[in-house]
Amino acid sequence: MKSKVYIETFGCQMNVADTERAATGLRKAGYELTASAETADVVLFNTCSVRERAEQKVITRIGEVRNGTQRSGKQLKPLIGVMGCVAQLEGDSIFKNAPAVDLVIGTRATDRLPSLIERARKGESSVIDLGERQEGEFWDVSPAERRSPYVAFVPIIEGCNKFCSFCIVPYSRGREKSRSAVEIVAEVQGLRLLGYKEVHLIGQNVNSYRPQSRQGLERYSGATAFSRLLRAVADTGMERIKFTTSFPRDFHPDIVAALEEYPNLCDWIHLPVQSGSDRILKAMRRGHSADDYLRRVDAIRGSKRRLSLTSDIIVGFPGESENDFEDTMRLVRACEYDGLFIFKYSKRAGTPAAILEDAVLETDKTARFLELEELQSSLQNRIYNDYIGRTVSVLVERESTRSSEDMTGHSTCHKVVNFRSHQTKPGEIVDVLISQAKPYSLYGKLMSEGAN
Ligand code: SAM
């Protein structure tokens, strides 16, 4: 009987993509992937360390799995492995702090999982690999392991060179490394043939894409390698192409020009600003001012297409005063974001900001979080209401969880859209006339069955 592996994933799309890659390698090596920790011989946690809360969740889950197997009286305890960002950062201290853990697998050791598990199964204790990706290891994800048969994540760049003072990512994921354009385009062509309708080109900073060679981009113009790649990927004919996350300093207006040339490049840009105060942006080492950012927003808003814009903001960075926070509120009012992820600053050991004094009181962080959330929800309410009477193109993903009579999916502008339908199937692209706006979703009427 095949050994069963269960993988639980925390954090960003990069982790989801890494889990898909790990599952592909494990199945090739003869393992079966299972959907429950209870029946697994090996339980892997693919972890996130961006904020303290995410790290704590994993420790709790390790305890639950260990205690769960004790309670169910299983003879053989599963092997427990920690992979991803926490593994890379904490290394062998995990074995001390969580004695139930048998394996620690760093962010670039995904492809070596089968041999690492094998070593642990043969009785080796505290198996650890924090090494780099090796020659010959390449991005390989089988359709069976993708979490959706219609929407696929395609990583184009790993790691981060930006070293924002608050952020752990450069330490957990290493330096930026871009995949070759030839490989990316071939993957998108393959996904299209398999019936995928949408790809998300992903990376911590997707627009910092800098491949070693220009091979595969020769036929495409563009001010940056990324905007050339966008044109090359659009040329595959893939129905819908989204990309996330964009880094402001590397956001060239030519990205907007590419979106105007190719309708299959979707009308959504995620461009995290983090703060509206120049003083705080400097302390965060973002390499851009509020005005630099607003110039990018002007280019986006000046587009012939109506582009949806979303962002991330951290409140309560060390030293953030009421005035700094007011600057953030002003910037949010000016940007009129379609969506905003707000985070309370979380101190990450090893980052430059961790040694900054002048921490903001937890009560002040919470108050600023709520004030910004209230502002965003009123702006968002207006933006969502503006969609009433307009028709949007929706990739149908599944039945709505709220009502079995409704289907749900995302628009090209990356909004959740629900609509009543008895015939529409997941994977179809349909036009929906919006009749109602809710805080985080739109509701409408099916106008046409679209491309299948
Ligand atoms: N470029 C990455 C992306 O979005 O894919 C950023 C990684 S991180 C998952 C997403 C967001 O987490 C960042 O844009 C930032 O707002 C937030 N974040 C990162 N470090 C943080 C910290 N120390 N405290 C609070 N929020 C943080």
Residues whose N, C-alpha, C, O or C-beta is under 5 A from the ligand:
A	BS01	SAM	C12 V50 F166 C167 G203 Q204 N205 T245 P272 D312 I313 I314 F343 K344 Y345 S346 R348
